[in-house]
Amino acid sequence: MIPRTLFTAEHEDFRKSFRRFVEEEIVPHHERWEDQQHVDRTIWNRAGELGFLCVNMPEEYGGSGADRLYSVVMMEELSRAGASGIGFPLHTDIVANYINNFGSDEQKKKWLPPMATGEMISAIAMTEPGTGSDLQAVKTTAVIDGDDYILNGSKTFITNGYLCDLVIVVAKTGTSGAGAKDISLLLVEANSPGFTKGKPLKKVGMKAQDTCELFFENVRVPRANLLGKEGNGFVALMKELAWERLIIAVVSISGAERALEQTLEYTRGRKVFGKPVAAYQNTRFKLAEMKAELAIGRVFVDKCLELVLQNKLGVDDAAAAKYWCSDLMGKVMDECVQLHGGNGYMLEYPIARAYVDCRAQRIYGGTNEIMKELIARTM
Ligand SMILES: Cc1cc2nc3c(=O)[nH]c(=O)nc-3n(C[C@H](O)[C@H](O)[C@H](O)COP(=O)(O)OP(=O)(O)OC[C@H]3O[C@@H](n4cnc5c(N)ncnc54)[C@H](O)[C@@H]3O)c2cc1C
């Protein structure tokens, strides 16, 4: 339908080489990773070696200084391939971004280069067993003791949690009771005494993703590991969340487009009552509706990406993209499963895996209900 105009020939060359990497080095192992509930660490090292991690970080800190569209290319390719266990986007586009945007020069020098090589895997821990949507209600505390903070609390559902070496922890450093102003971000290394991890959580989908619980018991975190200013954690989170939400929209549209391609191919090949499933008017209408809605979503997301490049993406734009595109993804996956018949329910078919993998898109990054709240606040 409407041609995309975002990417240059260089982005497309990069897409080809990343797609080859995904096809050759990720896809063949994904099922085994699903069984073990985490990817192999070596895939992180390999991605680092090939320059696929932290691409948009400055060269002096190990990145390639590339624009964010290179990250978008990678998110799209991972989503199309159904590589739901790979946590590179969270590492490159969320955690590294926080360090680059809010960290001191020492912090950037210390952590960004090993993150770019894949030697260090990173995570961000906001959600707790008792609170997710209401971030201001976190109970994890960090209390100053000499040159350290003493960190206590627990986090859950943490992407890259089981393998992580470094995690940004959202904690209360203040006691004013003012919620947002008491919140700070701390960089915590996984080998700190008192920091333990649970086993990867058993999830409905995204089974190769090492989502897990993290526990902090009197963990000494040097004050030098405070990211940004004390009490500024909530403001920092709000600044970055728009981009994080757009990532979910990007992944949603690409994954759903791939599902539509697979369904088109399947329904053309599968015959019922003597003719292909694709020949029935119901199928044709469903396929047409999905094509139209995905094209409409794609144009909106690409426009949001243009605004990201200009640093102009609004909170409401990102919230609209996240909720609408992830809802659309859910609807498309459901229709595509239906058009596959019984085979659509069998995990050996990519559509069945995509169906279970996509459900979390409407939940994480702020639930779709919270997205509507954010939009409503701007009206
Ligand atoms: C696979 C996966 C990976 C994740 N990765 C991470 C991660 O890396 N780091 C991290 O910190 N967290 C992560 N999360 C957590 C995720 O961000 C939270 O689950 C999410 O923000 C929702 O919080 P909650 O689970 O506490 O739900 P709750 O806040 O308990 O919400 C329950 C329900 O109430 C609704 N609700 C809440 N408030 C309102 C309101 N004001 N108005 C109307 N309805 C409302 C919600 O929309 C939802 O439907 C992950 C979650 C999953 C599933």
The ligand as a Tripos MOL2 file, in Angstrom:
@<TRIPOS>MOLECULE
LIG
   53    58     1     0     0
SMALL
NO_CHARGES

@<TRIPOS>ATOM
      1 C1          6.5340  -10.6340   29.6170 C.3       1 LIG1
      2 C2          6.6350   -9.4530   30.5370 C.ar      1 LIG1
      3 C3          7.8260   -8.7380   30.6050 C.ar      1 LIG1
      4 C4          7.9460   -7.6420   31.4630 C.ar      1 LIG1
      5 N1          9.1530   -6.9940   31.5660 N.ar      1 LIG1
      6 C5          9.3080   -6.0310   32.5150 C.ar      1 LIG1
      7 C6         10.5940   -5.4300   32.7460 C.ar      1 LIG1
      8 O1         11.5850   -5.7180   32.0540 O.2       1 LIG1
      9 N2         10.7050   -4.5350   33.7460 N.ar      1 LIG1
     10 C7          9.6550   -4.1660   34.5190 C.ar      1 LIG1
     11 O2          9.8350   -3.3580   35.4020 O.2       1 LIG1
     12 N3          8.4280   -4.7120   34.3280 N.ar      1 LIG1
     13 C8          8.2330   -5.6270   33.3530 C.ar      1 LIG1
     14 N4          6.9950   -6.2010   33.1610 N.ar      1 LIG1
     15 C9          5.8870   -5.7850   34.0110 C.3       1 LIG1
     16 C10         4.8270   -4.9610   33.3190 C.3       1 LIG1
     17 O3          5.3320   -3.7080   32.9430 O.3       1 LIG1
     18 C11         3.6230   -4.8770   34.2630 C.3       1 LIG1
     19 O4          3.0910   -6.1850   34.3540 O.3       1 LIG1
     20 C12         2.5830   -3.9040   33.7930 C.3       1 LIG1
     21 O5          3.0520   -2.5690   33.8890 O.3       1 LIG1
     22 C13         1.2790   -4.0160   34.5980 C.3       1 LIG1
     23 O6          1.5100   -3.9750   35.9650 O.3       1 LIG1
     24 P1          0.8650   -5.1280   36.9080 P.3       1 LIG1
     25 O7          1.2460   -6.4460   36.3530 O.co2     1 LIG1
     26 O8          1.2310   -4.8390   38.3000 O.co2     1 LIG1
     27 O9         -0.7060   -4.9700   36.7050 O.3       1 LIG1
     28 P2         -1.6670   -4.0850   37.6190 P.3       1 LIG1
     29 O10        -1.1030   -2.7200   37.7760 O.co2     1 LIG1
     30 O11        -2.0010   -4.8490   38.8500 O.co2     1 LIG1
     31 O12        -2.9640   -4.0020   36.6930 O.3       1 LIG1
     32 C14        -4.0210   -4.9840   36.7060 C.3       1 LIG1
     33 C15        -5.1310   -4.4830   35.7900 C.3       1 LIG1
     34 O13        -5.6510   -3.2420   36.2890 O.3       1 LIG1
     35 C16        -5.6340   -2.2790   35.2510 C.3       1 LIG1
     36 N5         -5.4030   -0.9360   35.7940 N.ar      1 LIG1
     37 C17        -4.3790   -0.5410   36.5670 C.ar      1 LIG1
     38 N6         -4.4860    0.7700   36.8490 N.ar      1 LIG1
     39 C18        -5.5790    1.2080   36.1820 C.ar      1 LIG1
     40 C19        -6.2200    2.4700   36.0530 C.ar      1 LIG1
     41 N7         -5.7130    3.5700   36.6300 N.pl3     1 LIG1
     42 N8         -7.3380    2.5570   35.3140 N.ar      1 LIG1
     43 C20        -7.8570    1.4570   34.7200 C.ar      1 LIG1
     44 N9         -7.3020    0.2300   34.8040 N.ar      1 LIG1
     45 C21        -6.1800    0.1090   35.5180 C.ar      1 LIG1
     46 C22        -4.4920   -2.7050   34.3620 C.3       1 LIG1
     47 O14        -4.6210   -2.1290   33.0720 O.3       1 LIG1
     48 C23        -4.6580   -4.2090   34.3500 C.3       1 LIG1
     49 O15        -5.6310   -4.5780   33.4240 O.3       1 LIG1
     50 C24         6.8330   -7.2570   32.2590 C.ar      1 LIG1
     51 C25         5.6330   -7.9550   32.1630 C.ar      1 LIG1
     52 C26         5.5190   -9.0430   31.3160 C.ar      1 LIG1
     53 C27         4.2140   -9.7650   31.2290 C.3       1 LIG1
@<TRIPOS>BOND
     1     1     2 1
     2     2     3 ar
     3     2    52 ar
     4     3     4 ar
     5     4     5 ar
     6     4    50 ar
     7     5     6 ar
     8     6     7 ar
     9     6    13 1
    10     7     8 2
    11     7     9 ar
    12     9    10 ar
    13    10    11 2
    14    10    12 ar
    15    12    13 ar
    16    13    14 ar
    17    14    15 1
    18    14    50 ar
    19    15    16 1
    20    16    17 1
    21    16    18 1
    22    18    19 1
    23    18    20 1
    24    20    21 1
    25    20    22 1
    26    22    23 1
    27    23    24 1
    28    24    25 2
    29    24    26 1
    30    24    27 1
    31    27    28 1
    32    28    29 2
    33    28    30 1
    34    28    31 1
    35    31    32 1
    36    32    33 1
    37    33    34 1
    38    33    48 1
    39    34    35 1
    40    35    36 1
    41    35    46 1
    42    36    37 ar
    43    36    45 ar
    44    37    38 ar
    45    38    39 ar
    46    39    40 ar
    47    39    45 ar
    48    40    41 1
    49    40    42 ar
    50    42    43 ar
    51    43    44 ar
    52    44    45 ar
    53    46    47 1
    54    46    48 1
    55    48    49 1
    56    50    51 ar
    57    51    52 ar
    58    52    53 1
@<TRIPOS>SUBSTRUCTURE
     1 LIG1         1 GROUP 0 **** ****
